[in-house]
Amino acid sequence: MSGTGLTVAVVGAGAVGCYYGFLLAKAGHAVTLIGRPALVEAVRAPGLVLDTGAGTGAVPVQATTEGNGVAGADLVLVCVKSGDTEAAGAMIAPHLDPATVVLSLQNGVDNAERLAAILGHPVVPVAVYVATEMVGPGRVRHNGRGDLIIGASAESGRIAAAFTAVGIPTSVSARAIDALWGKLILNCAYNALSALTQLPYGQLVRGVGIVASMTDVVQECVAVAGAAGVSVPADILDHVLSLSTTMADQRSSTAQDLARGRRSEIDHLNGYVVRMGAALGIPMPANRMLHTLVKLAEARGSG
């Protein structure tokens, strides 16, 4: 794989996939989005649209609903929801070239492992730090950040260089699992609360008792991470609370899912640490309550 002229397939062309797909296509890389029929139809004209504080732009991309969109790709970005990992893997597995590099740009900490088991192919884990949302088919809004931490592999250095060159700040870490756990803790603190209140982060943290509740969630997650042999920063709570400033206008992906009546990733966020806590004998009352409330809200929405 070279650092220029990449052929990239994005599996799961939602807010995250469309944002990074846009930046890569704008820089001249050949991008194919694999997503829903509405997305495929929308990007035929005028292309994939990105809204930012600086304005709006569009770039031409290829799009399909089929797994064969990954055929011949140098790089595959898997951006589906955690609950769809196995289904996405089964869809693309017959069309994946042996030399293709597969990256998992997903929430949660075990998607790369689960995806690799389905594909029979190495998958590089990626911690994603970006605030985006879909505002219509084929139209994504960027609200903040965009940096990535990718796991170490033979190609990771060249991928990081190629991404950084197109405006995606990217670093490589041999301990990507620690970064993924750090992101998981952020998600456990914000996603459910943002979903249940439908508030953006900046407004959410001003609520009565919210910072204390987030502190309880973070402390439980840190206890589980430590017992699992994962290293998280000593000041992780400060990092969590600072997100309310750096992404003040962002609502969580879980909030966006509930607002649209869709199944969320809560089983792979607070639900995941609750299951880990049970296996390790660590009480998780704060995370358990958030997981339970979001599941009830999902059931109400689907009903």
ZADO-1210 file (C-alpha; in nm, 4 decimals, padded with zeros to 6 digits):
<atoms>
<atom x="00.0000" y="00.0000" z="00.0000" code="MET" pos="1"/>
<atom x="00.1351" y="00.3402" z="-00.0955" code="SER" pos="2"/>
<atom x="00.0636" y="00.6638" z="00.0864" code="GLY" pos="3"/>
<atom x="-00.0842" y="00.8313" z="-00.2227" code="THR" pos="4"/>
<atom x="-00.3657" y="00.7468" z="-00.4584" code="GLY" pos="5"/>
<atom x="-00.5453" y="00.5137" z="-00.2196" code="LEU" pos="6"/>
<atom x="-00.8561" y="00.3175" z="-00.3092" code="THR" pos="7"/>
<atom x="-01.0750" y="00.3318" z="00.0011" code="VAL" pos="8"/>
<atom x="-01.4019" y="00.1568" z="00.0861" code="ALA" pos="9"/>
<atom x="-01.6116" y="00.2830" z="00.3772" code="VAL" pos="10"/>
<atom x="-01.8375" y="00.0138" z="00.5245" code="VAL" pos="11"/>
<atom x="-02.1187" y="00.1792" z="00.7157" code="GLY" pos="12"/>
<atom x="-02.1525" y="00.5251" z="00.5623" code="ALA" pos="13"/>
<atom x="-02.3003" y="00.7042" z="00.8616" code="GLY" pos="14"/>
<atom x="-02.1722" y="01.0215" z="01.0244" code="ALA" pos="15"/>
<atom x="-01.8229" y="00.8906" z="01.1038" code="VAL" pos="16"/>
<atom x="-01.7735" y="00.7057" z="00.7753" code="GLY" pos="17"/>
<atom x="-01.9035" y="00.9943" z="00.5641" code="CYS" pos="18"/>
<atom x="-01.6829" y="01.2481" z="00.7412" code="TYR" pos="19"/>
<atom x="-01.3595" y="01.0589" z="00.6867" code="TYR" pos="20"/>
<atom x="-01.4709" y="00.9476" z="00.3416" code="GLY" pos="21"/>
<atom x="-01.5280" y="01.3118" z="00.2469" code="PHE" pos="22"/>
<atom x="-01.1803" y="01.4224" z="00.3569" code="LEU" pos="23"/>
<atom x="-01.0131" y="01.1354" z="00.1724" code="LEU" pos="24"/>
<atom x="-01.2159" y="01.1943" z="-00.1463" code="ALA" pos="25"/>
<atom x="-01.1539" y="01.5677" z="-00.1352" code="LYS" pos="26"/>
<atom x="-00.7786" y="01.4982" z="-00.1305" code="ALA" pos="27"/>
<atom x="-00.8095" y="01.2863" z="-00.4460" code="GLY" pos="28"/>
<atom x="-00.8317" y="00.9341" z="-00.3083" code="HIS" pos="29"/>
<atom x="-01.0878" y="00.7024" z="-00.4729" code="ALA" pos="30"/>
<atom x="-01.3642" y="00.6483" z="-00.2158" code="VAL" pos="31"/>
<atom x="-01.6556" y="00.4058" z="-00.2274" code="THR" pos="32"/>
<atom x="-01.9260" y="00.4347" z="00.0383" code="LEU" pos="33"/>
<atom x="-02.1219" y="00.1231" z="00.1356" code="ILE" pos="34"/>
<atom x="-02.4485" y="00.2197" z="00.2981" code="GLY" pos="35"/>
<atom x="-02.8248" y="00.2369" z="00.2807" code="ARG" pos="36"/>
<atom x="-03.0150" y="00.2908" z="-00.0472" code="PRO" pos="37"/>
<atom x="-03.1037" y="00.6492" z="00.0518" code="ALA" pos="38"/>
<atom x="-02.7340" y="00.7303" z="00.0890" code="LEU" pos="39"/>
<atom x="-02.6486" y="00.5740" z="-00.2466" code="VAL" pos="40"/>
<atom x="-02.9198" y="00.7747" z="-00.4211" code="GLU" pos="41"/>
<atom x="-02.8303" y="01.1002" z="-00.2433" code="ALA" pos="42"/>
<atom x="-02.4612" y="01.1064" z="-00.3390" code="VAL" pos="43"/>
<atom x="-02.5242" y="01.0642" z="-00.7117" code="ARG" pos="44"/>
<atom x="-02.5657" y="01.4420" z="-00.7305" code="ALA" pos="45"/>
<atom x="-02.4153" y="01.6666" z="-00.6073" code="PRO" pos="46"/>
<atom x="-02.1993" y="01.4095" z="-00.4263" code="GLY" pos="47"/>
<atom x="-02.1175" y="01.3625" z="-00.0600" code="LEU" pos="48"/>
<atom x="-02.1843" y="01.6891" z="00.1263" code="VAL" pos="49"/>
<atom x="-02.0010" y="01.8131" z="00.4367" code="LEU" pos="50"/>
<atom x="-02.1243" y="02.1033" z="00.6500" code="ASP" pos="51"/>
<atom x="-01.8706" y="02.2764" z="00.8764" code="THR" pos="52"/>
<atom x="-01.8447" y="02.6061" z="01.0559" code="GLY" pos="53"/>
<atom x="-01.6443" y="02.7304" z="00.7593" code="ALA" pos="54"/>
<atom x="-01.9119" y="02.6438" z="00.5028" code="GLY" pos="55"/>
<atom x="-02.0431" y="02.3592" z="00.2899" code="THR" pos="56"/>
<atom x="-01.8690" y="02.1492" z="00.0258" code="GLY" pos="57"/>
<atom x="-01.9402" y="01.8469" z="-00.1911" code="ALA" pos="58"/>
<atom x="-01.7173" y="01.5805" z="-00.3455" code="VAL" pos="59"/>
<atom x="-01.7953" y="01.3020" z="-00.5932" code="PRO" pos="60"/>
<atom x="-01.7766" y="00.9490" z="-00.4512" code="VAL" pos="61"/>
<atom x="-01.8873" y="00.6037" z="-00.5557" code="GLN" pos="62"/>
<atom x="-02.1617" y="00.4410" z="-00.3473" code="ALA" pos="63"/>
<atom x="-02.3273" y="00.1022" z="-00.3243" code="THR" pos="64"/>
<atom x="-02.5381" y="-00.1078" z="-00.0919" code="THR" pos="65"/>
<atom x="-02.3379" y="-00.4219" z="-00.1711" code="GLU" pos="66"/>
<atom x="-02.0404" y="-00.5825" z="00.0002" code="GLY" pos="67"/>
<atom x="-01.8523" y="-00.6096" z="-00.3279" code="ASN" pos="68"/>
<atom x="-01.7773" y="-00.2401" z="-00.2933" code="GLY" pos="69"/>
<atom x="-01.4625" y="-00.3435" z="-00.1015" code="VAL" pos="70"/>
<atom x="-01.3182" y="-00.5388" z="-00.3968" code="ALA" pos="71"/>
<atom x="-00.9801" y="-00.4019" z="-00.4994" code="GLY" pos="72"/>
<atom x="-00.9598" y="-00.1573" z="-00.2080" code="ALA" pos="73"/>
<atom x="-00.6236" y="-00.0723" z="-00.0539" code="ASP" pos="74"/>
<atom x="-00.7979" y="00.0296" z="00.2656" code="LEU" pos="75"/>
<atom x="-01.1344" y="-00.0574" z="00.4205" code="VAL" pos="76"/>
<atom x="-01.2782" y="00.1590" z="00.6983" code="LEU" pos="77"/>
<atom x="-01.5415" y="-00.0305" z="00.8960" code="VAL" pos="78"/>
<atom x="-01.7689" y="00.2251" z="01.0613" code="CYS" pos="79"/>
<atom x="-02.0846" y="00.0260" z="01.1353" code="VAL" pos="80"/>
<atom x="-02.2530" y="00.0194" z="01.4749" code="LYS" pos="81"/>
<atom x="-02.1037" y="-00.2343" z="01.7146" code="SER" pos="82"/>
<atom x="-02.4134" y="-00.4510" z="01.6968" code="GLY" pos="83"/>
<atom x="-02.3710" y="-00.4825" z="01.3204" code="ASP" pos="84"/>
<atom x="-02.0053" y="-00.5910" z="01.3240" code="THR" pos="85"/>
<atom x="-02.0604" y="-00.9573" z="01.2461" code="GLU" pos="86"/>
<atom x="-02.3180" y="-00.8865" z="00.9733" code="ALA" pos="87"/>
<atom x="-02.0880" y="-00.6337" z="00.8058" code="ALA" pos="88"/>
<atom x="-01.7971" y="-00.8763" z="00.8216" code="GLY" pos="89"/>
<atom x="-02.0008" y="-01.1529" z="00.6612" code="ALA" pos="90"/>
<atom x="-02.1125" y="-00.9136" z="00.3854" code="MET" pos="91"/>
<atom x="-01.7628" y="-00.8058" z="00.2814" code="ILE" pos="92"/>
<atom x="-01.5624" y="-01.1227" z="00.3558" code="ALA" pos="93"/>
<atom x="-01.6123" y="-01.2887" z="00.0128" code="PRO" pos="94"/>
<atom x="-01.4890" y="-00.9750" z="-00.1672" code="HIS" pos="95"/>
<atom x="-01.1903" y="-00.8772" z="00.0484" code="LEU" pos="96"/>
<atom x="-00.8461" y="-00.8900" z="-00.1119" code="ASP" pos="97"/>
<atom x="-00.5698" y="-01.0522" z="00.0980" code="PRO" pos="98"/>
<atom x="-00.3543" y="-00.7378" z="00.0780" code="ALA" pos="99"/>
<atom x="-00.6310" y="-00.5000" z="00.1892" code="THR" pos="100"/>
<atom x="-00.5783" y="-00.3220" z="00.5210" code="VAL" pos="101"/>
<atom x="-00.8936" y="-00.3231" z="00.7350" code="VAL" pos="102"/>
<atom x="-00.9453" y="-00.0589" z="01.0046" code="LEU" pos="103"/>
<atom x="-01.2204" y="-00.0700" z="01.2676" code="SER" pos="104"/>
<atom x="-01.3403" y="00.2876" z="01.3354" code="LEU" pos="105"/>
<atom x="-01.6056" y="00.1853" z="01.5866" code="GLN" pos="106"/>
<atom x="-01.7156" y="00.2502" z="01.9415" code="ASN" pos="107"/>
<atom x="-01.6438" y="-00.0163" z="02.2001" code="GLY" pos="108"/>
<atom x="-01.3257" y="-00.2111" z="02.2644" code="VAL" pos="109"/>
<atom x="-01.3732" y="-00.5532" z="02.1047" code="ASP" pos="110"/>
<atom x="-01.4924" y="-00.4813" z="01.7496" code="ASN" pos="111"/>
<atom x="-01.1576" y="-00.5386" z="01.5791" code="ALA" pos="112"/>
<atom x="-01.1272" y="-00.8805" z="01.7432" code="GLU" pos="113"/>
<atom x="-01.4851" y="-00.9756" z="01.6545" code="ARG" pos="114"/>
<atom x="-01.4482" y="-00.8528" z="01.2971" code="LEU" pos="115"/>
<atom x="-01.1180" y="-01.0363" z="01.2446" code="ALA" pos="116"/>
<atom x="-01.2826" y="-01.3604" z="01.3569" code="ALA" pos="117"/>
<atom x="-01.5504" y="-01.3237" z="01.0877" code="ILE" pos="118"/>
<atom x="-01.3134" y="-01.2114" z="00.8118" code="LEU" pos="119"/>
<atom x="-01.0242" y="-01.4462" z="00.8827" code="GLY" pos="120"/>
<atom x="-00.8174" y="-01.1348" z="00.8145" code="HIS" pos="121"/>
<atom x="-00.6233" y="-00.8959" z="01.0423" code="PRO" pos="122"/>
<atom x="-00.8130" y="-00.5876" z="01.1585" code="VAL" pos="123"/>
<atom x="-00.6445" y="-00.2777" z="01.3017" code="VAL" pos="124"/>
<atom x="-00.8329" y="-00.1116" z="01.5911" code="PRO" pos="125"/>
<atom x="-00.8805" y="00.2651" z="01.5777" code="VAL" pos="126"/>
<atom x="-00.9896" y="00.5061" z="01.8512" code="ALA" pos="127"/>
<atom x="-01.1986" y="00.7819" z="01.6930" code="VAL" pos="128"/>
<atom x="-01.2388" y="01.1291" z="01.8399" code="TYR" pos="129"/>
<atom x="-01.4839" y="01.3235" z="01.6263" code="VAL" pos="130"/>
<atom x="-01.8191" y="01.4975" z="01.6683" code="ALA" pos="131"/>
<atom x="-02.0378" y="01.4467" z="01.3631" code="THR" pos="132"/>
<atom x="-02.4004" y="01.3877" z="01.2728" code="GLU" pos="133"/>
<atom x="-02.5989" y="01.3071" z="00.9625" code="MET" pos="134"/>
<atom x="-02.8362" y="01.5912" z="00.8764" code="VAL" pos="135"/>
<atom x="-02.9806" y="01.4144" z="00.5739" code="GLY" pos="136"/>
<atom x="-02.8944" y="01.1326" z="00.3329" code="PRO" pos="137"/>
<atom x="-02.5475" y="01.1960" z="00.1956" code="GLY" pos="138"/>
<atom x="-02.5022" y="01.5059" z="00.4115" code="ARG" pos="139"/>
<atom x="-02.2835" y="01.5077" z="00.7240" code="VAL" pos="140"/>
<atom x="-02.2176" y="01.7892" z="00.9713" code="ARG" pos="141"/>
<atom x="-01.8835" y="01.8207" z="01.1504" code="HIS" pos="142"/>
<atom x="-01.9100" y="01.9649" z="01.5018" code="ASN" pos="143"/>
<atom x="-01.5566" y="01.9152" z="01.6305" code="GLY" pos="144"/>
<atom x="-01.2266" y="01.7288" z="01.6421" code="ARG" pos="145"/>
<atom x="-01.1449" y="01.4442" z="01.4037" code="GLY" pos="146"/>
<atom x="-00.8238" y="01.2846" z="01.5314" code="ASP" pos="147"/>
<atom x="-00.7512" y="00.9125" z="01.5312" code="LEU" pos="148"/>
<atom x="-00.5267" y="00.6730" z="01.7225" code="ILE" pos="149"/>
<atom x="-00.4630" y="00.3571" z="01.5222" code="ILE" pos="150"/>
<atom x="-00.3159" y="00.0312" z="01.6410" code="GLY" pos="151"/>
<atom x="00.0300" y="-00.0778" z="01.5360" code="ALA" pos="152"/>
<atom x="00.0686" y="-00.2834" z="01.2183" code="SER" pos="153"/>
<atom x="00.3116" y="-00.3038" z="00.9265" code="ALA" pos="154"/>
<atom x="00.1066" y="-00.0418" z="00.7383" code="GLU" pos="155"/>
<atom x="-00.0002" y="00.1816" z="01.0261" code="SER" pos="156"/>
<atom x="00.2775" y="00.4372" z="00.9820" code="GLY" pos="157"/>
<atom x="00.1948" y="00.4909" z="00.6152" code="ARG" pos="158"/>
<atom x="-00.1766" y="00.5078" z="00.6866" code="ILE" pos="159"/>
<atom x="-00.1190" y="00.7661" z="00.9594" code="ALA" pos="160"/>
<atom x="00.0932" y="00.9745" z="00.7230" code="ALA" pos="161"/>
<atom x="-00.1674" y="00.9551" z="00.4453" code="ALA" pos="162"/>
<atom x="-00.4496" y="01.0497" z="00.6824" code="PHE" pos="163"/>
<atom x="-00.2581" y="01.3360" z="00.8407" code="THR" pos="164"/>
<atom x="-00.1800" y="01.4721" z="00.4942" code="ALA" pos="165"/>
<atom x="-00.5523" y="01.5097" z="00.4185" code="VAL" pos="166"/>
<atom x="-00.6388" y="01.6813" z="00.7470" code="GLY" pos="167"/>
<atom x="-00.7039" y="01.3799" z="00.9702" code="ILE" pos="168"/>
<atom x="-00.4566" y="01.4042" z="01.2618" code="PRO" pos="169"/>
<atom x="-00.3497" y="01.0436" z="01.3196" code="THR" pos="170"/>
<atom x="-00.1046" y="00.8770" z="01.5551" code="SER" pos="171"/>
<atom x="00.0000" y="00.5144" z="01.5969" code="VAL" pos="172"/>
<atom x="00.0002" y="00.3317" z="01.9293" code="SER" pos="173"/>
<atom x="00.1089" y="-00.0183" z="02.0208" code="ALA" pos="174"/>
<atom x="-00.1390" y="00.0106" z="02.3101" code="ARG" pos="175"/>
<atom x="-00.4471" y="00.1054" z="02.1109" code="ALA" pos="176"/>
<atom x="-00.6560" y="-00.0948" z="02.3581" code="ILE" pos="177"/>
<atom x="-00.5794" y="00.1663" z="02.6242" code="ASP" pos="178"/>
<atom x="-00.7001" y="00.4427" z="02.3907" code="ALA" pos="179"/>
<atom x="-01.0129" y="00.2425" z="02.3088" code="LEU" pos="180"/>
<atom x="-01.0879" y="00.2022" z="02.6791" code="TRP" pos="181"/>
<atom x="-01.0359" y="00.5750" z="02.7303" code="GLY" pos="182"/>
<atom x="-01.2889" y="00.6411" z="02.4546" code="LYS" pos="183"/>
<atom x="-01.5232" y="00.3791" z="02.6033" code="LEU" pos="184"/>
<atom x="-01.5156" y="00.5589" z="02.9375" code="ILE" pos="185"/>
<atom x="-01.5999" y="00.8896" z="02.7666" code="LEU" pos="186"/>
<atom x="-01.8916" y="00.7204" z="02.5939" code="ASN" pos="187"/>
<atom x="-02.0146" y="00.5572" z="02.9124" code="CYS" pos="188"/>
<atom x="-02.0167" y="00.8947" z="03.0857" code="ALA" pos="189"/>
<atom x="-02.1935" y="01.0909" z="02.8117" code="TYR" pos="190"/>
<atom x="-02.3858" y="00.8729" z="02.5696" code="ASN" pos="191"/>
<atom x="-02.6683" y="00.7466" z="02.7866" code="ALA" pos="192"/>
<atom x="-02.7192" y="01.0756" z="02.9711" code="LEU" pos="193"/>
<atom x="-02.7218" y="01.2720" z="02.6455" code="SER" pos="194"/>
<atom x="-02.9665" y="01.0191" z="02.4991" code="ALA" pos="195"/>
<atom x="-03.2065" y="01.0232" z="02.7928" code="LEU" pos="196"/>
<atom x="-03.2117" y="01.4036" z="02.8120" code="THR" pos="197"/>
<atom x="-03.1554" y="01.4758" z="02.4388" code="GLN" pos="198"/>
<atom x="-02.9142" y="01.7494" z="02.5489" code="LEU" pos="199"/>
<atom x="-02.5749" y="01.8431" z="02.3988" code="PRO" pos="200"/>
<atom x="-02.2730" y="01.7943" z="02.6208" code="TYR" pos="201"/>
<atom x="-02.2204" y="02.1577" z="02.7169" code="GLY" pos="202"/>
<atom x="-02.5748" y="02.1945" z="02.8435" code="GLN" pos="203"/>
<atom x="-02.5879" y="01.8448" z="02.9914" code="LEU" pos="204"/>
<atom x="-02.3058" y="01.8935" z="03.2418" code="VAL" pos="205"/>
<atom x="-02.4783" y="02.1968" z="03.3909" code="ARG" pos="206"/>
<atom x="-02.7652" y="01.9788" z="03.5099" code="GLY" pos="207"/>
<atom x="-02.8119" y="01.9179" z="03.8808" code="VAL" pos="208"/>
<atom x="-02.6158" y="01.6113" z="03.9906" code="GLY" pos="209"/>
<atom x="-02.4803" y="01.5314" z="03.6430" code="ILE" pos="210"/>
<atom x="-02.1090" y="01.5780" z="03.7229" code="VAL" pos="211"/>
<atom x="-02.1450" y="01.3623" z="04.0353" code="ALA" pos="212"/>
<atom x="-02.3248" y="01.0953" z="03.8314" code="SER" pos="213"/>
<atom x="-02.0553" y="01.1035" z="03.5629" code="MET" pos="214"/>
<atom x="-01.7925" y="01.0691" z="03.8341" code="THR" pos="215"/>
<atom x="-01.9619" y="00.7519" z="03.9615" code="ASP" pos="216"/>
<atom x="-01.9740" y="00.6093" z="03.6073" code="VAL" pos="217"/>
<atom x="-01.6084" y="00.6867" z="03.5426" code="VAL" pos="218"/>
<atom x="-01.4911" y="00.5407" z="03.8742" code="GLN" pos="219"/>
<atom x="-01.6725" y="00.2135" z="03.8005" code="GLU" pos="220"/>
<atom x="-01.5216" y="00.1962" z="03.4503" code="CYS" pos="221"/>
<atom x="-01.1710" y="00.2659" z="03.5811" code="VAL" pos="222"/>
<atom x="-01.2071" y="-00.0152" z="03.8362" code="ALA" pos="223"/>
<atom x="-01.3052" y="-00.2616" z="03.5629" code="VAL" pos="224"/>
<atom x="-01.0295" y="-00.1434" z="03.3286" code="ALA" pos="225"/>
<atom x="-00.7676" y="-00.1863" z="03.5989" code="GLY" pos="226"/>
<atom x="-00.8888" y="-00.5346" z="03.6824" code="ALA" pos="227"/>
<atom x="-00.8719" y="-00.6211" z="03.3108" code="ALA" pos="228"/>
<atom x="-00.5095" y="-00.5062" z="03.2873" code="GLY" pos="229"/>
<atom x="-00.5871" y="-00.1885" z="03.0919" code="VAL" pos="230"/>
<atom x="-00.4050" y="00.1362" z="03.1660" code="SER" pos="231"/>
<atom x="-00.6087" y="00.4558" z="03.1637" code="VAL" pos="232"/>
<atom x="-00.4800" y="00.8058" z="03.2499" code="PRO" pos="233"/>
<atom x="-00.4905" y="00.9017" z="03.6165" code="ALA" pos="234"/>
<atom x="-00.6709" y="01.2212" z="03.5148" code="ASP" pos="235"/>
<atom x="-00.9333" y="01.0432" z="03.3010" code="ILE" pos="236"/>
<atom x="-01.2161" y="01.2223" z="03.4850" code="LEU" pos="237"/>
<atom x="-01.0677" y="01.5592" z="03.3870" code="ASP" pos="238"/>
<atom x="-01.0548" y="01.4399" z="03.0238" code="HIS" pos="239"/>
<atom x="-01.4169" y="01.3316" z="03.0458" code="VAL" pos="240"/>
<atom x="-01.5425" y="01.6588" z="03.1863" code="LEU" pos="241"/>
<atom x="-01.3373" y="01.8674" z="02.9414" code="SER" pos="242"/>
<atom x="-01.5352" y="01.7144" z="02.6546" code="LEU" pos="243"/>
<atom x="-01.8285" y="01.9320" z="02.7565" code="SER" pos="244"/>
<atom x="-01.6189" y="02.2290" z="02.6450" code="THR" pos="245"/>
<atom x="-01.4430" y="02.0903" z="02.3370" code="THR" pos="246"/>
<atom x="-01.7651" y="01.9315" z="02.2042" code="MET" pos="247"/>
<atom x="-02.0229" y="02.1528" z="02.3750" code="ALA" pos="248"/>
<atom x="-02.2781" y="02.1373" z="02.0913" code="ASP" pos="249"/>
<atom x="-02.2540" y="01.7629" z="02.0298" code="GLN" pos="250"/>
<atom x="-02.5275" y="01.5159" z="02.1193" code="ARG" pos="251"/>
<atom x="-02.4125" y="01.1583" z="02.1584" code="SER" pos="252"/>
<atom x="-02.4577" y="00.8973" z="01.8875" code="SER" pos="253"/>
<atom x="-02.6893" y="00.7188" z="02.1305" code="THR" pos="254"/>
<atom x="-02.9023" y="01.0333" z="02.1557" code="ALA" pos="255"/>
<atom x="-02.9178" y="01.0519" z="01.7760" code="GLN" pos="256"/>
<atom x="-03.0186" y="00.6845" z="01.7556" code="ASP" pos="257"/>
<atom x="-03.2974" y="00.7195" z="02.0119" code="LEU" pos="258"/>
<atom x="-03.4273" y="01.0348" z="01.8424" code="ALA" pos="259"/>
<atom x="-03.4574" y="00.8378" z="01.5179" code="ARG" pos="260"/>
<atom x="-03.6123" y="00.5313" z="01.6824" code="GLY" pos="261"/>
<atom x="-03.3067" y="00.3199" z="01.6047" code="ARG" pos="262"/>
<atom x="-03.1282" y="00.0562" z="01.8110" code="ARG" pos="263"/>
<atom x="-02.8295" y="00.2115" z="01.9855" code="SER" pos="264"/>
<atom x="-02.4870" y="00.0767" z="02.0824" code="GLU" pos="265"/>
<atom x="-02.5614" y="00.0901" z="02.4542" code="ILE" pos="266"/>
<atom x="-02.5049" y="-00.2872" z="02.4929" code="ASP" pos="267"/>
<atom x="-02.1467" y="-00.2293" z="02.3764" code="HIS" pos="268"/>
<atom x="-02.0896" y="00.0779" z="02.5957" code="LEU" pos="269"/>
<atom x="-02.2367" y="00.0823" z="02.9486" code="ASN" pos="270"/>
<atom x="-02.3698" y="-00.2692" z="02.8883" code="GLY" pos="271"/>
<atom x="-02.0219" y="-00.3952" z="02.8075" code="TYR" pos="272"/>
<atom x="-01.8645" y="-00.2627" z="03.1284" code="VAL" pos="273"/>
<atom x="-02.1585" y="-00.3975" z="03.3294" code="VAL" pos="274"/>
<atom x="-02.0920" y="-00.7459" z="03.1881" code="ARG" pos="275"/>
<atom x="-01.7199" y="-00.7077" z="03.2533" code="MET" pos="276"/>
<atom x="-01.7903" y="-00.5941" z="03.6076" code="GLY" pos="277"/>
<atom x="-02.0102" y="-00.8964" z="03.6705" code="ALA" pos="278"/>
<atom x="-01.7383" y="-01.1298" z="03.5420" code="ALA" pos="279"/>
<atom x="-01.4759" y="-00.9602" z="03.7603" code="LEU" pos="280"/>
<atom x="-01.6928" y="-00.9256" z="04.0721" code="GLY" pos="281"/>
<atom x="-01.7008" y="-00.5450" z="04.0580" code="ILE" pos="282"/>
<atom x="-02.0337" y="-00.3710" z="04.1371" code="PRO" pos="283"/>
<atom x="-02.1498" y="-00.1375" z="03.8573" code="MET" pos="284"/>
<atom x="-02.4712" y="00.0313" z="03.9838" code="PRO" pos="285"/>
<atom x="-02.4325" y="00.3613" z="03.7974" code="ALA" pos="286"/>
<atom x="-02.3536" y="00.2002" z="03.4618" code="ASN" pos="287"/>
<atom x="-02.6225" y="-00.0639" z="03.5146" code="ARG" pos="288"/>
<atom x="-02.8885" y="00.2004" z="03.5731" code="MET" pos="289"/>
<atom x="-02.7913" y="00.3989" z="03.2614" code="LEU" pos="290"/>
<atom x="-02.7891" y="00.0828" z="03.0506" code="HIS" pos="291"/>
<atom x="-03.1303" y="-00.0194" z="03.1855" code="THR" pos="292"/>
<atom x="-03.2880" y="00.3213" z="03.1217" code="LEU" pos="293"/>
<atom x="-03.1609" y="00.3419" z="02.7643" code="VAL" pos="294"/>
<atom x="-03.2876" y="-00.0092" z="02.6906" code="LYS" pos="295"/>
<atom x="-03.6306" y="00.0946" z="02.8213" code="LEU" pos="296"/>
<atom x="-03.6216" y="00.4064" z="02.6038" code="ALA" pos="297"/>
<atom x="-03.5285" y="00.1942" z="02.3025" code="GLU" pos="298"/>
<atom x="-03.8202" y="-00.0387" z="02.3682" code="ALA" pos="299"/>
<atom x="-04.0586" y="00.2539" z="02.3982" code="ARG" pos="300"/>
<atom x="-03.9314" y="00.4013" z="02.0724" code="GLY" pos="301"/>
<atom x="-03.9572" y="00.0759" z="01.8791" code="SER" pos="302"/>
<atom x="-04.3050" y="00.0204" z="02.0175" code="GLY" pos="303"/>
</atoms>
